[in-house]
Amino acid sequence: MHDVKAENLTRILEIKHHFMGRRGGTSPRPWDFLNTSYDVGDVKTRVDENRTRICASMQIEPAKFYTAKQVHGTKVVRISSENTVEEIRRTEADALWTTEKKLLVGVQTADCAPVLFAAQSGEAVGAIHAGWRGAVHQIVPATLKQIGGELGLKPHQFRIAIGPCIGFDAYEVGRDVIEEVQKSIDTDDIVKPGKEDRFYLDLAGLIYKQLNQNYFVHAEIVRRCTMTNPVEYFSHRASRGKCGRQVSIIAKII
């Protein structure tokens, strides 16, 4: 399996995390190989096996591997051992978190940004799915503020990692997207001109900038472009919508 890790999260000994790629699974084209989504046309038994392999790498039971029905919204769901995997899989949400040990939470992506986070004490971990729509609504800082309010944690007590997503030089969008982004943040260093009336947007940079403006200063970008690295990652744009989904995962282990 191909995966990368964030330095800041690796320093927290109570947790484990991975930004997975597409290698190491059983799915055929166009979902080859480590597809984790049941909603893209792949056979369920293959997806089950792919997820089982991921769980084995984390030494966590497949029945404790939680992903939600992502809808580019801002809903946040707290996971406990009372929740079933199937229940959460049917739940529309773009952020999952937990304070319990040996529960694996993750988000699935194929160009959008996966964001993993943990309290520096290891008491809470979570995963956030952020495309441009979620980023415009500041799903990442909003989620962390909500969790911080529940647990009594300040922004500087979180460690956050923005994982592989479509890169600055590959993410061409229309003026309408840029105008939406500009409503919430200065875009001088995260937007550049494209062809004709198009622009390039730094999605990871946008999220990083929002975090810093909200005093979440311990954030890191894992710079890997999903669109320009098709051997390593699924990309919705590069494949014109016919591909699997990689997963980014995090869990408390101690």
Phi and psi restraints in degrees (value plus and minus 20) as a CYANA .aco file:
   2 HIS   PHI    -117.5   -77.5
   2 HIS   PSI     107.2   147.2
   3 ASP   PHI    -172.5  -132.5
   3 ASP   PSI     138.9   178.9
   4 VAL   PHI    -147.7  -107.7
   4 VAL   PSI     140.2   180.2
   5 LYS   PHI    -147.2  -107.2
   5 LYS   PSI     141.0   181.0
   6 ALA   PHI    -119.1   -79.1
   6 ALA   PSI     117.4   157.4
   7 GLU   PHI     -81.4   -41.4
   7 GLU   PSI     -62.1   -22.1
   8 ASN   PHI     -87.9   -47.9
   8 ASN   PSI     -54.1   -14.1
   9 LEU   PHI     -96.6   -56.6
   9 LEU   PSI     -51.9   -11.9
  10 THR   PHI     -82.1   -42.1
  10 THR   PSI     -47.3    -7.3
  11 ARG   PHI     -92.9   -52.9
  11 ARG   PSI     -35.0     5.0
  12 ILE   PHI    -108.9   -68.9
  12 ILE   PSI      84.9   124.9
  13 LEU   PHI     -89.3   -49.3
  13 LEU   PSI     -39.5     0.5
  14 GLU   PHI     -99.9   -59.9
  14 GLU   PSI     -25.7    14.3
  15 ILE   PHI    -148.0  -108.0
  15 ILE   PSI     144.5   184.5
  16 LYS   PHI    -153.1  -113.1
  16 LYS   PSI     126.5   166.5
  17 HIS   PHI    -169.3  -129.3
  17 HIS   PSI     138.9   178.9
  18 HIS   PHI    -171.6  -131.6
  18 HIS   PSI     117.6   157.6
  19 PHE   PHI    -119.3   -79.3
  19 PHE   PSI      80.9   120.9
  20 MET   PHI     -99.3   -59.3
  20 MET   PSI     136.6   176.6
  21 GLY   PHI    -129.9   -89.9
  21 GLY   PSI    -172.9  -132.9
  22 ARG   PHI    -119.7   -79.7
  22 ARG   PSI     -26.7    13.3
  23 ARG   PHI    -102.6   -62.6
  23 ARG   PSI     131.1   171.1
  24 GLY   PHI      81.2   121.2
  24 GLY   PSI     -14.0    26.0
  25 GLY   PHI    -129.2   -89.2
  25 GLY   PSI    -186.7  -146.7
  26 THR   PHI    -135.5   -95.5
  26 THR   PSI     -23.7    16.3
  27 SER   PHI     -95.7   -55.7
  27 SER   PSI     122.5   162.5
  28 PRO   PHI    -104.2   -64.2
  28 PRO   PSI     158.2   198.2
  29 ARG   PHI     -80.6   -40.6
  29 ARG   PSI     126.8   166.8
  30 PRO   PHI    -109.9   -69.9
  30 PRO   PSI      -7.2    32.8
  31 TRP   PHI    -119.5   -79.5
  31 TRP   PSI      -9.5    30.5
  32 ASP   PHI     -82.6   -42.6
  32 ASP   PSI     107.5   147.5
  33 PHE   PHI    -146.6  -106.6
  33 PHE   PSI     -62.1   -22.1
  34 LEU   PHI    -114.3   -74.3
  34 LEU   PSI      36.3    76.3
  35 ASN   PHI     -92.1   -52.1
  35 ASN   PSI     114.2   154.2
  36 THR   PHI    -134.4   -94.4
  36 THR   PSI     -15.6    24.4
  37 SER   PHI    -121.3   -81.3
  37 SER   PSI     116.1   156.1
  38 TYR   PHI    -108.4   -68.4
  38 TYR   PSI     -23.0    17.0
  39 ASP   PHI    -130.5   -90.5
  39 ASP   PSI      -2.7    37.3
  40 VAL   PHI    -138.8   -98.8
  40 VAL   PSI      -9.9    30.1
  41 GLY   PHI      82.1   122.1
  41 GLY   PSI     -24.9    15.1
  42 ASP   PHI     -92.9   -52.9
  42 ASP   PSI     137.5   177.5
  43 VAL   PHI     -94.1   -54.1
  43 VAL   PSI     115.9   155.9
  44 LYS   PHI     -78.3   -38.3
  44 LYS   PSI     -61.1   -21.1
  45 THR   PHI     -83.2   -43.2
  45 THR   PSI     -53.9   -13.9
  46 ARG   PHI     -90.0   -50.0
  46 ARG   PSI     -62.5   -22.5
  47 VAL   PHI     -83.2   -43.2
  47 VAL   PSI     -61.5   -21.5
  48 ASP   PHI     -77.4   -37.4
  48 ASP   PSI     -64.8   -24.8
  49 GLU   PHI     -85.2   -45.2
  49 GLU   PSI     -61.0   -21.0
  50 ASN   PHI     -81.4   -41.4
  50 ASN   PSI     -63.2   -23.2
  51 ARG   PHI     -86.9   -46.9
  51 ARG   PSI     -57.5   -17.5
  52 THR   PHI     -82.1   -42.1
  52 THR   PSI     -60.8   -20.8
  53 ARG   PHI     -83.2   -43.2
  53 ARG   PSI     -60.7   -20.7
  54 ILE   PHI     -83.9   -43.9
  54 ILE   PSI     -63.7   -23.7
  55 CYS   PHI     -82.7   -42.7
  55 CYS   PSI     -58.0   -18.0
  56 ALA   PHI     -81.9   -41.9
  56 ALA   PSI     -57.4   -17.4
  57 SER   PHI     -87.4   -47.4
  57 SER   PSI     -42.2    -2.2
  58 MET   PHI    -122.1   -82.1
  58 MET   PSI     -24.5    15.5
  59 GLN   PHI      37.4    77.4
  59 GLN   PSI      26.4    66.4
  60 ILE   PHI    -150.3  -110.3
  60 ILE   PSI     122.6   162.6
  61 GLU   PHI     -86.3   -46.3
  61 GLU   PSI     121.6   161.6
  62 PRO   PHI     -76.5   -36.5
  62 PRO   PSI     -48.7    -8.7
  63 ALA   PHI     -92.2   -52.2
  63 ALA   PSI     -20.5    19.5
  64 LYS   PHI    -140.6  -100.6
  64 LYS   PSI       3.3    43.3
  65 PHE   PHI    -126.9   -86.9
  65 PHE   PSI      87.0   127.0
  66 TYR   PHI    -127.8   -87.8
  66 TYR   PSI     105.2   145.2
  67 THR   PHI    -153.3  -113.3
  67 THR   PSI     132.3   172.3
  68 ALA   PHI    -127.3   -87.3
  68 ALA   PSI     155.9   195.9
  69 LYS   PHI    -105.0   -65.0
  69 LYS   PSI      80.9   120.9
  70 GLN   PHI     -99.0   -59.0
  70 GLN   PSI     113.8   153.8
  71 VAL   PHI    -152.7  -112.7
  71 VAL   PSI      -3.0    37.0
  72 HIS   PHI      40.7    80.7
  72 HIS   PSI      16.1    56.1
  73 GLY   PHI    -127.0   -87.0
  73 GLY   PSI    -174.9  -134.9
  74 THR   PHI    -151.0  -111.0
  74 THR   PSI      -7.2    32.8
  75 LYS   PHI     -91.0   -51.0
  75 LYS   PSI     118.6   158.6
  76 VAL   PHI    -137.3   -97.3
  76 VAL   PSI     112.6   152.6
  77 VAL   PHI    -144.9  -104.9
  77 VAL   PSI     109.4   149.4
  78 ARG   PHI    -109.5   -69.5
  78 ARG   PSI     109.2   149.2
  79 ILE   PHI    -119.9   -79.9
  79 ILE   PSI     118.5   158.5
  80 SER   PHI    -151.7  -111.7
  80 SER   PSI     150.3   190.3
  81 SER   PHI     -86.6   -46.6
  81 SER   PSI     -32.6     7.4
  82 GLU   PHI     -98.0   -58.0
  82 GLU   PSI     -39.7     0.3
  83 ASN   PHI     -98.1   -58.1
  83 ASN   PSI     121.7   161.7
  84 THR   PHI    -114.3   -74.3
  84 THR   PSI     135.1   175.1
  85 VAL   PHI     -80.0   -40.0
  85 VAL   PSI     -62.3   -22.3
  86 GLU   PHI     -85.6   -45.6
  86 GLU   PSI     -58.5   -18.5
  87 GLU   PHI     -80.1   -40.1
  87 GLU   PSI     -67.8   -27.8
  88 ILE   PHI     -90.9   -50.9
  88 ILE   PSI     -54.0   -14.0
  89 ARG   PHI     -82.1   -42.1
  89 ARG   PSI     -49.0    -9.0
  90 ARG   PHI    -107.4   -67.4
  90 ARG   PSI     -28.8    11.2
  91 THR   PHI    -104.8   -64.8
  91 THR   PSI     107.9   147.9
  92 GLU   PHI     -97.7   -57.7
  92 GLU   PSI      94.2   134.2
  93 ALA   PHI    -184.7  -144.7
  93 ALA   PSI     134.7   174.7
  94 ASP   PHI    -144.0  -104.0
  94 ASP   PSI      -9.5    30.5
  95 ALA   PHI    -168.4  -128.4
  95 ALA   PSI     109.9   149.9
  96 LEU   PHI    -145.4  -105.4
  96 LEU   PSI     123.4   163.4
  97 TRP   PHI    -172.4  -132.4
  97 TRP   PSI     142.6   182.6
  98 THR   PHI    -175.2  -135.2
  98 THR   PSI     139.4   179.4
  99 THR   PHI    -135.3   -95.3
  99 THR   PSI     -16.3    23.7
 100 GLU   PHI    -115.1   -75.1
 100 GLU   PSI     130.3   170.3
 101 LYS   PHI     -98.3   -58.3
 101 LYS   PSI     131.6   171.6
 102 LYS   PHI      41.3    81.3
 102 LYS   PSI       7.5    47.5
 103 LEU   PHI    -131.7   -91.7
 103 LEU   PSI     102.5   142.5
 104 LEU   PHI    -117.2   -77.2
 104 LEU   PSI      99.8   139.8
 105 VAL   PHI    -133.2   -93.2
 105 VAL   PSI     124.8   164.8
 106 GLY   PHI    -173.9  -133.9
 106 GLY   PSI     145.4   185.4
 107 VAL   PHI    -148.9  -108.9
 107 VAL   PSI     128.3   168.3
 108 GLN   PHI    -127.2   -87.2
 108 GLN   PSI     117.5   157.5
 109 THR   PHI    -163.4  -123.4
 109 THR   PSI     141.6   181.6
 110 ALA   PHI    -174.0  -134.0
 110 ALA   PSI      26.1    66.1
 111 ASP   PHI     120.6   160.6
 111 ASP   PSI     -55.4   -15.4
 112 CYS   PHI     -83.8   -43.8
 112 CYS   PSI     146.7   186.7
 113 ALA   PHI    -111.3   -71.3
 113 ALA   PSI     105.9   145.9
 114 PRO   PHI    -109.7   -69.7
 114 PRO   PSI     112.1   152.1
 115 VAL   PHI    -141.7  -101.7
 115 VAL   PSI     101.8   141.8
 116 LEU   PHI    -128.8   -88.8
 116 LEU   PSI     124.9   164.9
 117 PHE   PHI    -167.4  -127.4
 117 PHE   PSI     140.5   180.5
 118 ALA   PHI    -172.5  -132.5
 118 ALA   PSI     128.6   168.6
 119 ALA   PHI     -88.4   -48.4
 119 ALA   PSI     122.7   162.7
 120 GLN   PHI     -81.7   -41.7
 120 GLN   PSI     -42.0    -2.0
 121 SER   PHI    -100.1   -60.1
 121 SER   PSI     -32.5     7.5
 122 GLY   PHI      63.7   103.7
 122 GLY   PSI     -14.5    25.5
 123 GLU   PHI     -95.6   -55.6
 123 GLU   PSI     -38.4     1.6
 124 ALA   PHI    -165.7  -125.7
 124 ALA   PSI     125.6   165.6
 125 VAL   PHI    -157.9  -117.9
 125 VAL   PSI     139.1   179.1
 126 GLY   PHI    -188.4  -148.4
 126 GLY   PSI     152.0   192.0
 127 ALA   PHI    -159.0  -119.0
 127 ALA   PSI     119.8   159.8
 128 ILE   PHI    -150.4  -110.4
 128 ILE   PSI     116.9   156.9
 129 HIS   PHI    -120.9   -80.9
 129 HIS   PSI     101.8   141.8
 130 ALA   PHI    -154.1  -114.1
 130 ALA   PSI      82.0   122.0
 131 GLY   PHI    -108.4   -68.4
 131 GLY   PSI    -191.2  -151.2
 132 TRP   PHI     -85.6   -45.6
 132 TRP   PSI     -52.9   -12.9
 133 ARG   PHI     -86.1   -46.1
 133 ARG   PSI     -66.1   -26.1
 134 GLY   PHI     -83.7   -43.7
 134 GLY   PSI     -59.4   -19.4
 135 ALA   PHI     -84.6   -44.6
 135 ALA   PSI     -60.4   -20.4
 136 VAL   PHI     -77.7   -37.7
 136 VAL   PSI     -56.5   -16.5
 137 HIS   PHI    -109.6   -69.6
 137 HIS   PSI      -7.5    32.5
 138 GLN   PHI      34.1    74.1
 138 GLN   PSI      26.9    66.9
 139 ILE   PHI     -79.7   -39.7
 139 ILE   PSI     -53.7   -13.7
 140 VAL   PHI     -91.8   -51.8
 140 VAL   PSI     -77.9   -37.9
 141 PRO   PHI     -82.9   -42.9
 141 PRO   PSI     -52.9   -12.9
 142 ALA   PHI     -85.6   -45.6
 142 ALA   PSI     -61.7   -21.7
 143 THR   PHI     -82.4   -42.4
 143 THR   PSI     -65.5   -25.5
 144 LEU   PHI     -87.0   -47.0
 144 LEU   PSI     -55.6   -15.6
 145 LYS   PHI     -84.5   -44.5
 145 LYS   PSI     -61.2   -21.2
 146 GLN   PHI     -82.5   -42.5
 146 GLN   PSI     -67.1   -27.1
 147 ILE   PHI     -86.9   -46.9
 147 ILE   PSI     -61.8   -21.8
 148 GLY   PHI     -79.2   -39.2
 148 GLY   PSI     -58.3   -18.3
 149 GLY   PHI     -84.7   -44.7
 149 GLY   PSI     -58.7   -18.7
 150 GLU   PHI     -90.4   -50.4
 150 GLU   PSI     -55.3   -15.3
 151 LEU   PHI    -123.6   -83.6
 151 LEU   PSI     -23.4    16.6
 152 GLY   PHI      53.7    93.7
 152 GLY   PSI      15.1    55.1
 153 LEU   PHI    -126.3   -86.3
 153 LEU   PSI     119.8   159.8
 154 LYS   PHI    -108.5   -68.5
 154 LYS   PSI     139.2   179.2
 155 PRO   PHI     -73.5   -33.5
 155 PRO   PSI     -58.0   -18.0
 156 HIS   PHI     -91.7   -51.7
 156 HIS   PSI     -27.2    12.8
 157 GLN   PHI    -111.6   -71.6
 157 GLN   PSI     -16.2    23.8
 158 PHE   PHI    -124.6   -84.6
 158 PHE   PSI     127.9   167.9
 159 ARG   PHI    -137.2   -97.2
 159 ARG   PSI     107.9   147.9
 160 ILE   PHI    -149.1  -109.1
 160 ILE   PSI     118.3   158.3
 161 ALA   PHI    -150.8  -110.8
 161 ALA   PSI     107.1   147.1
 162 ILE   PHI    -117.2   -77.2
 162 ILE   PSI      97.8   137.8
 163 GLY   PHI    -110.7   -70.7
 163 GLY   PSI    -192.1  -152.1
 164 PRO   PHI     -75.3   -35.3
 164 PRO   PSI     109.3   149.3
 165 CYS   PHI    -173.4  -133.4
 165 CYS   PSI    -199.5  -159.5
 166 ILE   PHI     -83.1   -43.1
 166 ILE   PSI     114.0   154.0
 167 GLY   PHI    -103.8   -63.8
 167 GLY   PSI     147.3   187.3
 168 PHE   PHI     -75.6   -35.6
 168 PHE   PSI     -64.7   -24.7
 169 ASP   PHI     -98.3   -58.3
 169 ASP   PSI     -25.0    15.0
 170 ALA   PHI    -133.2   -93.2
 170 ALA   PSI     -39.0     1.0
 171 TYR   PHI    -113.0   -73.0
 171 TYR   PSI      66.4   106.4
 172 GLU   PHI    -112.4   -72.4
 172 GLU   PSI     108.0   148.0
 173 VAL   PHI    -153.9  -113.9
 173 VAL   PSI     149.6   189.6
 174 GLY   PHI    -105.7   -65.7
 174 GLY   PSI     149.7   189.7
 175 ARG   PHI     -80.4   -40.4
 175 ARG   PSI     -52.7   -12.7
 176 ASP   PHI     -81.4   -41.4
 176 ASP   PSI     -58.5   -18.5
 177 VAL   PHI     -86.3   -46.3
 177 VAL   PSI     -65.3   -25.3
 178 ILE   PHI     -81.8   -41.8
 178 ILE   PSI     -60.5   -20.5
 179 GLU   PHI     -82.9   -42.9
 179 GLU   PSI     -57.0   -17.0
 180 GLU   PHI     -86.5   -46.5
 180 GLU   PSI     -62.3   -22.3
 181 VAL   PHI     -82.9   -42.9
 181 VAL   PSI     -61.0   -21.0
 182 GLN   PHI     -86.3   -46.3
 182 GLN   PSI     -36.3     3.7
 183 LYS   PHI     -88.8   -48.8
 183 LYS   PSI     -42.5    -2.5
 184 SER   PHI    -137.1   -97.1
 184 SER   PSI     -32.1     7.9
 185 ILE   PHI    -181.0  -141.0
 185 ILE   PSI     133.7   173.7
 186 ASP   PHI     -91.5   -51.5
 186 ASP   PSI     111.8   151.8
 187 THR   PHI    -129.0   -89.0
 187 THR   PSI      -8.1    31.9
 188 ASP   PHI     -73.6   -33.6
 188 ASP   PSI     -60.9   -20.9
 189 ASP   PHI    -122.2   -82.2
 189 ASP   PSI     -14.9    25.1
 190 ILE   PHI    -144.5  -104.5
 190 ILE   PSI     -15.1    24.9
 191 VAL   PHI    -154.9  -114.9
 191 VAL   PSI     118.7   158.7
 192 LYS   PHI    -162.7  -122.7
 192 LYS   PSI     136.3   176.3
 193 PRO   PHI     -84.4   -44.4
 193 PRO   PSI     123.9   163.9
 194 GLY   PHI    -133.3   -93.3
 194 GLY   PSI    -169.5  -129.5
 195 LYS   PHI    -102.9   -62.9
 195 LYS   PSI     118.1   158.1
 196 GLU   PHI      31.3    71.3
 196 GLU   PSI    -140.6  -100.6
 197 ASP   PHI    -119.7   -79.7
 197 ASP   PSI      18.9    58.9
 198 ARG   PHI    -135.8   -95.8
 198 ARG   PSI     142.7   182.7
 199 PHE   PHI    -161.6  -121.6
 199 PHE   PSI     138.6   178.6
 200 TYR   PHI    -123.7   -83.7
 200 TYR   PSI     115.2   155.2
 201 LEU   PHI    -138.9   -98.9
 201 LEU   PSI     112.5   152.5
 202 ASP   PHI    -109.8   -69.8
 202 ASP   PSI      72.6   112.6
 203 LEU   PHI     -83.0   -43.0
 203 LEU   PSI     -67.9   -27.9
 204 ALA   PHI     -82.7   -42.7
 204 ALA   PSI     -60.1   -20.1
 205 GLY   PHI     -84.8   -44.8
 205 GLY   PSI     -56.2   -16.2
 206 LEU   PHI     -80.7   -40.7
 206 LEU   PSI     -68.8   -28.8
 207 ILE   PHI     -83.9   -43.9
 207 ILE   PSI     -62.6   -22.6
 208 TYR   PHI     -80.1   -40.1
 208 TYR   PSI     -63.0   -23.0
 209 LYS   PHI     -85.4   -45.4
 209 LYS   PSI     -61.3   -21.3
 210 GLN   PHI     -81.3   -41.3
 210 GLN   PSI     -61.8   -21.8
 211 LEU   PHI     -81.7   -41.7
 211 LEU   PSI     -65.5   -25.5
 212 ASN   PHI     -84.6   -44.6
 212 ASN   PSI     -57.9   -17.9
 213 GLN   PHI     -87.0   -47.0
 213 GLN   PSI     -41.8    -1.8
 214 ASN   PHI    -122.8   -82.8
 214 ASN   PSI      -3.0    37.0
 215 TYR   PHI      51.8    91.8
 215 TYR   PSI      -2.5    37.5
 216 PHE   PHI    -108.3   -68.3
 216 PHE   PSI      66.3   106.3
 217 VAL   PHI    -106.7   -66.7
 217 VAL   PSI     -34.1     5.9
 218 HIS   PHI    -118.4   -78.4
 218 HIS   PSI      43.9    83.9
 219 ALA   PHI    -136.2   -96.2
 219 ALA   PSI     130.5   170.5
 220 GLU   PHI    -159.2  -119.2
 220 GLU   PSI     121.4   161.4
 221 ILE   PHI    -124.9   -84.9
 221 ILE   PSI     106.1   146.1
 222 VAL   PHI    -112.9   -72.9
 222 VAL   PSI      80.6   120.6
 223 ARG   PHI    -100.0   -60.0
 223 ARG   PSI      77.9   117.9
 224 ARG   PHI    -160.1  -120.1
 224 ARG   PSI     105.0   145.0
 225 CYS   PHI    -110.2   -70.2
 225 CYS   PSI     100.5   140.5
 226 THR   PHI     -90.0   -50.0
 226 THR   PSI     -54.2   -14.2
 227 MET   PHI     -93.1   -53.1
 227 MET   PSI     -55.9   -15.9
 228 THR   PHI    -116.6   -76.6
 228 THR   PSI     -14.4    25.6
 229 ASN   PHI    -147.3  -107.3
 229 ASN   PSI      44.3    84.3
 230 PRO   PHI     -87.4   -47.4
 230 PRO   PSI     -40.5    -0.5
 231 VAL   PHI     -90.9   -50.9
 231 VAL   PSI     -53.1   -13.1
 232 GLU   PHI    -114.8   -74.8
 232 GLU   PSI     -50.1   -10.1
 233 TYR   PHI    -154.6  -114.6
 233 TYR   PSI     130.2   170.2
 234 PHE   PHI     -94.3   -54.3
 234 PHE   PSI     120.7   160.7
 235 SER   PHI    -158.3  -118.3
 235 SER   PSI      99.4   139.4
 236 HIS   PHI     -81.8   -41.8
 236 HIS   PSI     -61.0   -21.0
 237 ARG   PHI     -90.9   -50.9
 237 ARG   PSI     -66.4   -26.4
 238 ALA   PHI     -84.1   -44.1
 238 ALA   PSI     -52.5   -12.5
 239 SER   PHI    -118.1   -78.1
 239 SER   PSI     -17.3    22.7
 240 ARG   PHI      36.0    76.0
 240 ARG   PSI      20.8    60.8
 241 GLY   PHI      69.5   109.5
 241 GLY   PSI     -25.3    14.7
 242 LYS   PHI    -125.0   -85.0
 242 LYS   PSI      65.9   105.9
 243 CYS   PHI    -183.3  -143.3
 243 CYS   PSI     152.2   192.2
 244 GLY   PHI    -106.2   -66.2
 244 GLY   PSI    -185.2  -145.2
 245 ARG   PHI    -153.0  -113.0
 245 ARG   PSI     109.6   149.6
 246 GLN   PHI    -104.4   -64.4
 246 GLN   PSI     142.0   182.0
 247 VAL   PHI    -143.6  -103.6
 247 VAL   PSI     124.9   164.9
 248 SER   PHI    -135.6   -95.6
 248 SER   PSI     110.3   150.3
 249 ILE   PHI    -154.0  -114.0
 249 ILE   PSI     133.4   173.4
 250 ILE   PHI    -173.2  -133.2
 250 ILE   PSI     127.4   167.4
 251 ALA   PHI    -174.5  -134.5
 251 ALA   PSI     130.6   170.6
 252 LYS   PHI    -100.8   -60.8
 252 LYS   PSI     113.0   153.0
 253 ILE   PHI    -137.2   -97.2
 253 ILE   PSI     -34.5     5.5
